[in-house]
């Protein structure tokens, strides 16, 4: 039912003052009788038929801008809310916030999700994950506080490889424009190594000398020369009772790497294959990507990305590593609850 115009409100009050009943006035203007009663009450209290000024903060976007935000993410679902917010000038003549853009998208039924992906877990993989989680479930925080968790991650100029998120509607998980397709190289990028522990953050180490093609990635020799010798070995010389965690990537399991760690007296934590969700540093990479998303202007060269990564790394709160390490008990329980399958981590 349409709202009464200003002129209709004035005429309705005139009819009431002339002696017409609210029911008759409502029938004349084809509106609900409660509308006439509220109009009469407002006129008695304020002496005016105009809308009373509403309390609360006014909306910073117009309905047209709300539609633009929604349609832009349907067309380009990998755009972040922060990127959209920087392009929308709100009613206060300033760019809207990331939170505002997120609220508008959620109101229209979009959710911020990780795109469809994940390693294929065989029965053997699930059994190994379950066995590992059961064996470490009873570790207390003190034991976890003596583990140094490490990992590598590739960050591209456009986005962090494997760390993008997508705004999509329910049921659109496998829509063509909502799925990340793996790329053998992925364009200009940086490969990073980092490690976290209780009150400890090592890195970022940006690998040098990498490129496309066989033999130009992270090899065991590069891993030893650029990570173990300058960073890991000195750390364990100062913290001898710690345990070192890295996954089963080839540079980590190479004979030369294992021999170096053994000669250095470094205890290495056994790790089940295909288990990034069990490593808390995965969320540290997500924190780094969040900081990178705030960089304006966006990096356009590898040198720009290098500077942005180092600055973003320094902006991550130092207590974040402690929070992530404390999640290890919950991660183990999640793997057990999933019977060794994928978890929400």
Backbone torsions as a table, in degrees:
resi	resn	phi	psi	omega
1	UNK	NA	126.2	-175.9
2	UNK	-67.7	152.4	176.5
3	UNK	-71.5	151.8	174.9
4	UNK	-72.5	137.9	175.8
5	UNK	-75.5	169.6	179.3
6	UNK	-59.1	-41.5	-180.0
7	UNK	-65.6	-40.4	179.5
8	UNK	-66.0	-36.6	177.2
9	UNK	-61.8	-44.9	-179.8
10	UNK	-62.7	-41.2	179.4
11	UNK	-66.6	-36.9	179.1
12	UNK	-64.6	-42.0	177.7
13	UNK	-63.7	-40.2	177.7
14	UNK	-60.3	-40.6	178.6
15	UNK	-65.8	-39.3	178.5
16	UNK	-65.2	-42.2	179.4
17	UNK	-67.3	-24.8	178.4
18	UNK	-80.2	-7.1	175.6
19	UNK	111.2	-1.3	177.5
20	UNK	-68.0	149.1	176.8
21	UNK	-78.5	155.4	176.2
22	UNK	-56.4	-35.6	179.6
23	UNK	-62.7	-43.0	-178.9
24	UNK	-67.2	-39.5	179.1
25	UNK	-64.9	-41.9	178.8
26	UNK	-61.3	-40.0	178.8
27	UNK	-66.8	-37.1	-179.6
28	UNK	-64.3	-42.7	-175.7
29	UNK	-96.3	4.5	176.2
30	UNK	54.0	51.6	176.6
31	UNK	-132.1	170.4	179.7
32	UNK	-71.8	147.2	-177.8
33	UNK	-62.4	-30.0	179.2
34	UNK	-64.9	-28.9	176.6
35	UNK	-62.8	-42.3	179.8
36	UNK	-68.0	-40.6	178.8
37	UNK	-63.2	-42.6	179.0
38	UNK	-66.3	-37.7	178.0
39	UNK	-63.6	-42.9	179.6
40	UNK	-65.4	-41.9	179.2
41	UNK	-63.0	-42.4	179.1
42	UNK	-63.4	-39.5	-178.8
43	UNK	-67.5	-38.7	179.4
44	UNK	-66.0	-39.3	-175.4
45	UNK	-79.8	-43.9	-172.3
46	UNK	-105.4	-16.6	-176.3
47	UNK	75.6	14.0	-177.5
48	UNK	-141.1	155.5	175.8
49	UNK	-98.4	-0.6	-179.0
50	UNK	-70.8	153.5	177.7
51	UNK	-60.6	138.9	175.8
52	UNK	-72.2	139.7	179.0
53	UNK	-59.5	127.2	-176.1
54	UNK	-78.3	147.9	176.8
55	UNK	-84.1	166.6	178.7
56	UNK	91.5	166.7	-178.1
57	UNK	-72.9	132.2	178.8
58	UNK	-68.4	152.6	177.3
59	UNK	-63.4	141.7	-177.6
60	UNK	-95.7	-0.8	176.1
61	UNK	-128.8	151.7	176.6
62	UNK	-90.2	161.9	175.8
63	UNK	-55.4	-35.7	178.7
64	UNK	-65.4	-41.1	177.8
65	UNK	-66.7	-36.2	177.2
66	UNK	-59.8	-43.1	178.8
67	UNK	-65.5	-38.3	178.8
68	UNK	-63.0	-44.2	179.8
69	UNK	-60.0	-46.1	-178.7
70	UNK	-64.1	-49.5	-176.0
71	UNK	-65.8	-34.7	179.9
72	UNK	-66.2	-33.6	180.0
73	UNK	-81.7	-27.2	172.9
74	UNK	-66.6	-39.6	179.6
75	UNK	-76.0	-34.6	-177.5
76	UNK	-132.2	76.1	-171.1
77	UNK	-67.2	-16.9	-180.0
78	UNK	-88.1	0.3	173.4
79	UNK	-67.9	136.0	179.1
80	UNK	-82.2	156.9	177.2
81	UNK	-61.6	-33.7	179.7
82	UNK	-65.3	-39.9	178.6
83	UNK	-65.1	-41.9	178.1
84	UNK	-64.6	-41.9	-177.5
85	UNK	-59.3	-35.1	-177.8
86	UNK	-70.9	-15.6	-177.1
87	UNK	-102.2	-4.8	-177.1
88	UNK	-109.5	118.1	176.4
89	UNK	-91.5	116.8	-175.4
90	UNK	-78.7	-175.5	-178.1
91	UNK	-67.9	-16.2	177.7
92	UNK	-91.0	13.3	178.1
93	UNK	61.1	36.8	176.5
94	UNK	-146.7	153.2	177.3
95	UNK	-56.9	142.5	178.2
96	UNK	-74.4	168.0	-179.1
97	UNK	-86.8	162.4	175.9
98	UNK	-60.4	-38.9	-179.2
99	UNK	-62.8	-38.3	178.8
100	UNK	-64.0	-46.1	178.4
101	UNK	-59.9	-41.3	179.5
102	UNK	-63.3	-42.2	179.7
103	UNK	-63.3	-41.3	179.5
104	UNK	-63.3	-38.4	-179.6
105	UNK	-69.8	-43.2	179.2
106	UNK	-64.6	-36.7	179.2
107	UNK	-61.7	-32.6	179.6
108	UNK	-89.3	8.4	172.9
109	UNK	93.7	8.9	177.1
110	UNK	-90.3	144.8	176.9
111	UNK	-121.8	147.0	178.8
112	UNK	-91.8	110.7	-170.8
113	UNK	-130.7	161.2	166.9
114	UNK	-76.6	139.5	178.8
115	UNK	-68.6	160.2	-178.2
116	UNK	-60.7	123.2	177.1
117	UNK	-174.4	176.2	177.0
118	UNK	141.3	145.8	179.2
119	UNK	-68.7	148.1	177.4
120	UNK	-81.7	118.0	-177.8
121	UNK	-96.7	122.8	174.6
122	UNK	-83.9	174.3	177.2
123	UNK	-58.8	-40.7	179.4
124	UNK	-63.9	-41.0	178.1
125	UNK	-61.6	-46.1	-178.5
126	UNK	-64.2	-38.6	178.5
127	UNK	-64.4	-41.8	179.8
128	UNK	-65.9	-40.6	178.7
129	UNK	-64.9	-44.2	-179.7
130	UNK	-63.2	-43.9	179.6
131	UNK	-62.0	-42.1	179.9
132	UNK	-64.4	-44.8	-178.8
133	UNK	-64.0	-41.0	178.7
134	UNK	-65.0	-35.9	-179.6
135	UNK	-73.3	-18.4	-177.9
136	UNK	-115.8	3.0	-177.0
137	UNK	-61.8	-35.6	-175.5
138	UNK	-89.4	5.5	173.7
139	UNK	-65.6	134.4	176.4
140	UNK	-89.4	175.5	-176.5
141	UNK	-61.5	-31.3	-178.8
142	UNK	-63.2	-41.2	179.5
143	UNK	-68.5	-41.0	178.7
144	UNK	-66.5	-27.7	-179.4
145	UNK	-69.5	-8.7	178.0
146	UNK	-108.0	23.4	177.3
147	UNK	-114.2	131.7	175.2
148	UNK	-101.4	109.6	-178.7
149	UNK	-89.9	131.0	-176.6
150	UNK	-132.4	163.6	-179.6
151	UNK	-172.7	163.1	170.7
152	UNK	-111.9	152.3	175.4
153	UNK	-151.4	142.9	-179.3
154	UNK	-101.2	130.2	178.3
155	UNK	-116.5	124.2	-178.8
156	UNK	-97.0	165.2	178.0
157	UNK	-62.5	-39.1	-179.0
158	UNK	-79.2	-37.2	-178.5
159	UNK	-167.6	170.1	175.5
160	UNK	-80.3	124.1	-177.0
161	UNK	-58.7	120.6	179.3
162	UNK	84.8	1.2	-176.4
163	UNK	-122.4	16.8	177.1
164	UNK	-76.6	158.6	173.8
165	UNK	-126.1	158.3	-174.8
166	UNK	-130.8	138.4	172.7
167	UNK	-92.0	118.2	-178.0
168	UNK	-145.7	161.0	175.4
169	UNK	-85.6	158.9	177.2
170	UNK	-59.5	134.0	-179.3
171	UNK	91.0	-1.5	-178.1
172	UNK	-108.0	21.5	-176.1
173	UNK	-56.9	-39.7	-175.4
174	UNK	-106.4	19.0	172.9
175	UNK	-62.5	146.2	-173.8
176	UNK	-53.3	-41.6	-175.9
177	UNK	-87.7	10.2	178.6
178	UNK	-117.7	3.9	-177.4
179	UNK	-110.3	136.5	175.5
180	UNK	-88.1	123.4	176.2
181	UNK	-96.2	131.1	-177.9
182	UNK	-65.1	141.8	178.4
183	UNK	-125.4	134.4	-175.4
184	UNK	-61.0	-33.2	-179.1
185	UNK	-124.0	-53.2	172.1
186	UNK	90.8	9.2	176.1
187	UNK	88.3	-174.0	-177.7
188	UNK	-56.7	131.8	-174.9
189	UNK	-160.9	173.8	174.1
190	UNK	-127.7	137.7	173.3
191	UNK	-100.1	124.1	-176.1
192	UNK	-112.2	149.9	167.4
193	UNK	-121.8	142.4	175.8
194	UNK	-152.4	166.5	178.6
195	UNK	-148.0	146.5	177.5
196	UNK	-133.9	152.8	173.9
197	UNK	-156.4	-174.7	178.7
198	UNK	-66.3	117.8	-177.8
199	UNK	61.3	22.8	-177.2
200	UNK	-135.9	134.6	171.5
201	UNK	-139.3	121.1	177.3
202	UNK	-110.1	133.8	178.3
203	UNK	116.1	-170.6	2.3
204	UNK	-80.5	141.0	171.0
205	UNK	-99.2	119.9	178.8
206	UNK	-100.5	113.3	-176.0
207	UNK	-62.1	138.5	179.2
208	UNK	-107.5	151.6	174.5
209	UNK	80.6	17.3	180.0
210	UNK	-91.6	161.0	178.1
211	UNK	-173.6	176.0	178.3
212	UNK	-71.4	155.8	176.0
213	UNK	103.8	157.9	-179.5
214	UNK	-59.2	138.2	176.7
215	UNK	80.7	-2.4	-178.1
216	UNK	-104.8	9.6	176.4
217	UNK	-93.4	-158.5	178.3
218	UNK	-78.3	109.2	177.4
219	UNK	-99.0	170.0	177.8
220	UNK	-59.8	-39.5	-179.6
221	UNK	-65.0	-44.1	178.2
222	UNK	-64.7	-38.2	179.2
223	UNK	-62.3	-43.0	179.4
224	UNK	-70.3	-43.9	-175.3
225	UNK	-70.9	-38.1	-172.0
226	UNK	-101.7	-15.2	-178.0
227	UNK	-120.8	-60.3	-171.9
228	UNK	-65.4	-53.8	-176.7
229	UNK	-62.6	-49.5	-175.3
230	UNK	-82.4	-17.3	-172.2
231	UNK	-125.9	-53.5	-172.9
232	UNK	-72.7	-48.2	-178.7
233	UNK	-60.3	-46.2	176.7
234	UNK	-60.7	-35.4	179.0
235	UNK	-62.9	-45.2	-176.7
236	UNK	-75.6	-21.4	171.8
237	UNK	-66.9	-30.3	178.4
238	UNK	-91.4	-20.2	-178.1
239	UNK	-131.7	73.0	-170.4
240	UNK	-66.3	-23.4	-174.8
241	UNK	-93.6	12.2	-179.8
242	UNK	-86.5	164.7	176.8
243	UNK	-115.7	138.8	-177.6
244	UNK	-101.0	130.3	177.0
245	UNK	-114.7	127.2	163.8
246	UNK	-145.8	159.5	-173.2
247	UNK	-81.0	-166.3	-173.3
248	UNK	-98.5	27.2	174.9
249	UNK	-61.4	152.7	-174.7
250	UNK	-56.9	-42.2	178.3
251	UNK	-60.9	-26.3	-178.5
252	UNK	-81.8	-32.7	-175.6
253	UNK	-98.0	0.7	178.5
254	UNK	-59.9	148.5	-178.0
255	UNK	-57.6	-42.0	-178.6
256	UNK	-62.7	-39.3	178.9
257	UNK	-65.9	-46.8	-179.3
258	UNK	-62.9	-40.3	179.3
259	UNK	-63.1	-42.1	180.0
260	UNK	-62.5	-45.4	-179.7
261	UNK	-65.6	-38.7	179.8
262	UNK	-66.7	-44.8	179.2
263	UNK	-63.0	-30.0	-178.3
264	UNK	-85.0	-1.2	177.8
265	UNK	71.9	26.2	-178.5
266	UNK	-94.1	123.3	177.5
267	UNK	-80.0	125.9	-178.3
268	UNK	-105.2	131.4	179.7
269	UNK	-76.0	126.5	173.3
270	UNK	-59.2	142.5	-174.2
271	UNK	-138.1	128.6	179.1
272	UNK	-71.0	146.1	-178.9
273	UNK	-66.5	152.9	174.9
274	UNK	54.8	50.5	-176.9
275	UNK	-130.9	51.6	177.6
276	UNK	-64.4	-26.7	-179.0
277	UNK	-69.2	-14.2	179.3
278	UNK	-93.1	-4.6	-178.6
279	UNK	-101.5	116.3	-175.9
280	UNK	-65.0	-18.7	-179.2
281	UNK	-68.8	-16.9	176.6
282	UNK	-57.7	-40.6	178.5
283	UNK	-73.6	-23.6	174.9
284	UNK	-67.4	-37.9	174.7
285	UNK	-62.5	-37.4	177.9
286	UNK	-63.3	-39.3	177.1
287	UNK	-63.1	-38.7	177.7
288	UNK	-63.5	-42.4	178.8
289	UNK	-63.8	-37.2	177.3
290	UNK	-60.3	-42.7	177.9
291	UNK	-66.1	-38.8	179.4
292	UNK	-65.2	-33.8	179.6
293	UNK	-63.6	-19.6	-178.3
294	UNK	-89.7	-4.6	-177.9
295	UNK	-73.6	125.9	177.4
296	UNK	-130.9	127.3	-3.0
297	UNK	-75.2	164.7	-179.9
298	UNK	-65.3	144.0	177.1
299	UNK	-60.8	137.2	179.6
300	UNK	-117.5	-10.1	177.6
301	UNK	-131.6	164.7	178.1
302	UNK	-62.6	-37.1	178.0
303	UNK	-63.3	-41.1	175.9
304	UNK	-61.4	-44.0	-179.0
305	UNK	-63.8	-39.6	177.4
306	UNK	-56.9	-50.2	-179.6
307	UNK	-64.5	-40.8	-178.4
308	UNK	-65.7	-40.3	179.6
309	UNK	-62.8	-45.3	-178.5
310	UNK	-64.8	-39.7	178.5
311	UNK	-68.6	-43.2	179.8
312	UNK	-62.8	-39.2	178.6
313	UNK	-60.7	-43.6	-178.5
314	UNK	-69.1	-18.7	-179.3
315	UNK	-85.9	-10.3	179.2
316	UNK	-71.9	128.4	179.7
317	UNK	-56.4	135.1	-176.6
318	UNK	-63.4	-28.9	-178.1
319	UNK	-74.3	-7.5	-179.2
320	UNK	-60.7	-37.0	-179.1
321	UNK	-63.7	-38.4	179.6
322	UNK	-64.5	-43.0	179.2
323	UNK	-60.8	-41.9	-178.3
324	UNK	-69.3	-40.1	179.0
325	UNK	-63.2	-36.4	179.9
326	UNK	-68.2	-10.7	-179.4
327	UNK	-83.2	-2.8	-172.4
328	UNK	-63.0	-37.8	177.9
329	UNK	-62.2	-42.7	180.0
330	UNK	-65.8	-36.0	178.5
331	UNK	-64.8	-44.4	178.2
332	UNK	-60.7	-43.9	179.9
333	UNK	-63.8	-38.0	180.0
334	UNK	-64.2	-39.6	178.1
335	UNK	-65.3	-40.7	178.6
336	UNK	-64.7	-44.7	179.4
337	UNK	-61.6	-32.1	179.7
338	UNK	-88.3	5.0	-179.0
339	UNK	55.9	38.3	177.4
340	UNK	89.8	-3.7	-178.5
341	UNK	-83.6	-173.7	-179.4
342	UNK	-59.6	149.1	176.2
343	UNK	-120.4	173.0	-179.3
344	UNK	-69.4	-13.5	-179.8
345	UNK	-77.2	NA	NA
